């Protein structure tokens, strides 16, 4: 088992893809220099993905089954981690 603290140890943002959706992983692809993306299995049923700041706070959650659009996970990395590299 991997703990979230271990995943945040590098001091970078973290996108947890909780349902193995390629669209979720693609949403943060332009921020690979600042955000790590990890696909993780969980029993959580209220979110498909979590964007976590380096301090461990959840910056954005993608509710279960919600489409990605400009108001959800697609714009969140830019809000928290600046312009893509």
C-alpha positions, 0 to 999 in steps of 0.5 A: 500500500502506498500512502498519499504522503509518500506520493507528495514527498517530492513537493509537487502536485498530484493528480490521482486518477481513481477510476483509470480514465485516460481523459483524467490523466490527459488533463494534467499532461501539460503539467508533468513538470509540476504535477505527478499523475498516479492511477490508484485503486480505491473504494471511494465512490464519490470522485473519479479523480483528485487534484492534490496540492503539494501541501496535501490539500485537495484542490479539485475533485472530479465527481463520479461520472462527471465529464471533463470540461473547462469548469472542472479538472481541465482548468484546475492545474493552471489555476494551482500550478501556473501555465503549462510548461 
